[in-house]
Amino acid sequence: MDSSGATSSIVRLNIGGHKFCTTIDTLTHREPHSMLAAMFSGRHTVHKDSEKGCVFFDRDGMHFRHILNWLRDGVTPNLSDVECFELLREAEYYQLLGLVDRINEVLNKKDEQMDPDLTRTDIIKYRIKYSGYVNFRGVNLSGLDLSKLDMSRFDLRGACLKHVIFSEASLRNCKFNLADLRMALLQSADLAGAYLEGANLEGANLKGANLKDANLKGANLQGADLRDVRHLEDADLDGAKLLGAIR
């Protein structure tokens, strides 16, 4: 066996400080159209750390082992919804379309199997009882009518909010990081100061919503209705996906 050939195929990666060791075949075989496959195809010069010989990626390395396991064996881990959305974000960055499709299948299957965890009445009771932040992280409220409610300062990070009706609701300073807001109705909702970093708002209706100082970094707004949105120029849209958004 040619040991020099085997050694040359080994790749050392530094993903945001997390170190990994794999092979060129792993990075290029299962997802041949990905960014990783393109980088390590031999067509491009890959810069390595002069001391450690690692290729550095300025990304969160927490889930990269799951990405490598997908590339090696085609398996996906059993993760919480929040972790799934975090892994989805990394898969989209590396352009791993097969993994993106698999994660979306898992999330959609969970949605089909689950009824909402709470009712509109439950939400009102929590609002009356607590004046500060209300922790609803990761809950499933899909399909609920929460229009015109005061839900300011609710923590809904990673929550499933598909098809929720938030029309004319007060959502000031709410935390929607990584939440699933696909097809949500947010017409004339007050989202001033809301945190929507990494949230999925694909197909959502935000017509006439107030986005003053809202954080939409990396949010998916593809196909969203942004007509007559107030203070859109004051929102942080760095890295947001706006393909097909209506303005």
Salt bridges, closest charged atoms under 4 A:
ASP81 OD1 - LYS110 NZ 3.07
GLU86 OE1 - HIS63 NE2 2.90
GLU90 OE2 - ARG59 NH2 2.95
GLU92 OE1 - LYS241 NZ 3.09
ASP111 OD2 - LYS162 NZ 3.26
ASP111 OD2 - ARG182 NH2 3.84
ASP145 OD1 - ARG120 NH1 3.85
ASP155 OD2 - ARG157 NH2 2.57
ASP180 OD2 - ARG182 NH2 2.57
ASP190 OD2 - ARG172 NE 2.65
ASP225 OD2 - ARG227 NH2 2.67
ASP234 OD2 - LYS212 NZ 3.72
ASP234 OD2 - HIS231 ND1 3.30
ASP236 OD2 - LYS217 NZ 3.80
